[in-house]
Amino acid sequence: MAIIQKIRDKYAKVAGGVIAVSLIAFVLNDAFSGNSGSVFGSSTEIAKVDGDAVEPIELEQRIREYNTVYTISNQGKQITDDVRTQIQEQAFRDLINERIIDKQLSKLGIEISAKEQKDLIYGVNPSPMVMQYPVFTNPETGMFDASRMKMYEDQLKNPPADSDPNAIDKERENWENYKSFVLHQSKLQKFNNLIGASLYSPKYMVDYKMASQNEMASIQLVKVPVTVIPDNEAPITDADINNYVAKHKKRFEIAQEIRGISYVAFDVVPSTEDTTNTYGSLENIKAELASTPSTGIESFVSRYSEQGYRDFYFTKKTFTSPNADTILNQPVGAVYGPYLENGSYLLVKILEHRSMADSVKAQHILVQPNQTMDDSAAHRMADSILAVIQSGAASFDSLAAKFSVDNSNNQKGGDLGYFSYGSMVPEFNEFAFMNKTGDMKVVKTQFGYHIVKLNDQKDFQTATKMAIIVKSLFPSDATETAIYGKATEFASKYKDAKTFDEGVKAMNLQKREADQVKVQDYSIQGMGAARELVRWMYDSKQDQISEVIKISSPNNRYIIAKLVNIQPKGTLKINDAVKPQIESIVRAEKKADMIIAKYKAQTTLEGIAGVSGQAILSADSFTSTTPYLANIGYEPKAIGYAFSKAAKVGALSPGMKSQDGVSYMVLVSRSPKVANPNEAMVFQQQQMQEQEQMQKSIAGTLQEMMMRKSNIKYNNDNIR
């Protein structure tokens, strides 16, 4: 059976959990240092890492690799604009990280040899990612089959005469990109393993962790929120803010220049007229759809729907619409809708209801045309095999072993096991689910001629065939032009920092904020892909106003931004953009000090509860590793104090400050560590667990530290 076809038609799935780098959920929290500038001159490079240039072509290749891995690991799922942006950011970050690691590996004399690279792909124990490449998985066992890799590569080198050249070229490109990704990731993994193997959990750390897990405490607590003191009673001056930042320099250290904007967004959304027109276009054909006979349904759907006709039987499990129950219960011939779902209007006609198995067990013998047997000869051979089986002269199993070219199951009598509706190619699927147990027939598919025998059908349920007309609801050109007109009106009227804020009020717009933006970012939180806007931010001056900038993801919108915050590398610079946030921190601390002073004379928890008007809360039987206290919440200082030597049963603790209040507690009880007869074994297990956790966490920490220590400069103009 043609393996290349299988990857497209049947076996296009991969166990993504094995892949070392997840490409579904990227959050880029860079700690890069440096910035672009005149050091680049007119070069094409997008960055320099300790003086070494990173060229755009390198990033483009990495992005292609990441796109391939994402598509394969998500069974061919289309890459959205948001995902594409996340891939670009992750590929860029990993490329910079690899540059840094290359230097360290070179200093240590460590490399990935040609033999090691070959073993990662073709060795006895290849990379887990290679083992999860979908075409190499035996569908019967679900396990990696090295022989399928060889067959696949042979077909890529010498494809069948009737194959699509473009499809073959794409398969070759995907496989090369995938292999390249594996090799790049192995370099990062090798370095991380090297560091991880050097980690060790000393005895005192393990002893402490074991004691923490065995000792338990119970407390009572009163929390006085900072809101009990009005803001006007805790005024904050610029001197207070500056002193706080100076006192907590490490907390306010900027590893790389960041910038922030205030902006207004003009979202391009469908107007009432757009909605009416889209709904009306389906309402107008509703009667015609109802009267169209089954023979004309496919043509009707092709004429009016954005999605082609699907000859498929849906069940409650496979039809995932929020309106599924209502639609599936409609009688044959009924038309439901139009109704809005996922940004489109849908119109549905019920064509047929039937009882159908949820899964079928079958076996097959596959006969394929080849150089010595043309299509008609293959057909005759399949008919002959069927006749022999029906006559009882030979068993299905023995003939499968002798004649079937499907090596994945021919030695098992061609057994395909149980499979669900829709998992096979259409012709095979049709026979398996539209007939009954015991039926046997020659079925022609793109793979050749199958002698198919149905051995079992189970979990019968009602299945429904339907015609679905889909019309997307999107803004018309007129709507987008009108919205763009409003954006340009704002941009032309309010061109400086002062009038920008006046314009927000005058046009009744919502002013939004975006901060912590780095020069190499491709996206902005809350906005999606916004590389053009990021480039403008790093080409502009404080308080400068942008022209109208179009953002296309996830939906079209027009942005006008004001650059409000430029924070160079080093200690945070206090300006109007960051001042309110720091002021709230300083005010909360000042209020906490005032609360502590106010209740200084109180010596009991009941006394503090009485004068503050706050309830006494209880938490029982927790350990020092408990992150949250039931009925109380997040109180790390109270948990720590409960297990400290300073805490005495029945005694009131000092006031413990947090961002939202001051906590007072009384230790009710604390149980001593209980001796464990298997102490030595438990210690060994705990030590191994501690080291594994350290090894897992070191990669991200080490990468962050190395980036901080490296001299990384980005060329804003060349990052696309």
Secondary structure as UniProt FT lines:
FT   HELIX           3..9
FT   HELIX           16..18
FT   HELIX           38..40
FT   TURN            41..42
FT   STRAND          47..49
FT   TURN            50..51
FT   STRAND          52..54
FT   HELIX           56..73
FT   TURN            74..76
FT   HELIX           81..108
FT   HELIX           114..122
FT   HELIX           128..131
FT   HELIX           134..136
FT   TURN            139..141
FT   HELIX           146..157
FT   TURN            161..162
FT   HELIX           165..196
FT   TURN            197..198
FT   HELIX           203..214
FT   STRAND          216..225
FT   HELIX           226..228
FT   HELIX           231..233
FT   HELIX           238..247
FT   HELIX           249..252
FT   STRAND          253..254
FT   STRAND          258..267
FT   HELIX           272..283
FT   TURN            284..285
FT   HELIX           286..291
FT   HELIX           294..296
FT   HELIX           297..304
FT   STRAND          313..314
FT   TURN            316..318
FT   TURN            322..323
FT   HELIX           324..328
FT   TURN            332..333
FT   STRAND          335..341
FT   TURN            342..343
FT   STRAND          344..367
FT   TURN            371..372
FT   HELIX           375..391
FT   HELIX           396..403
FT   TURN            407..409
FT   HELIX           410..412
FT   TURN            413..414
FT   STRAND          415..420
FT   TURN            421..422
FT   HELIX           426..434
FT   TURN            437..438
FT   STRAND          440..445
FT   TURN            446..447
FT   STRAND          448..472
FT   HELIX           477..493
FT   HELIX           497..506
FT   TURN            507..508
FT   STRAND          512..517
FT   TURN            519..520
FT   STRAND          523..524
FT   TURN            525..527
FT   STRAND          528..529
FT   HELIX           531..537
FT   TURN            538..539
FT   TURN            542..543
FT   STRAND          549..551
FT   STRAND          557..567
FT   STRAND          570..571
FT   TURN            576..578
FT   HELIX           579..598
FT   TURN            599..601
FT   HELIX           605..612
FT   STRAND          617..622
FT   TURN            624..625
FT   TURN            630..632
FT   HELIX           636..642
FT   TURN            645..646
FT   STRAND          656..658
FT   TURN            659..660
FT   STRAND          661..671
FT   TURN            677..678
FT   HELIX           679..709
FT   STRAND          712..714
FT   HELIX           716..718
//
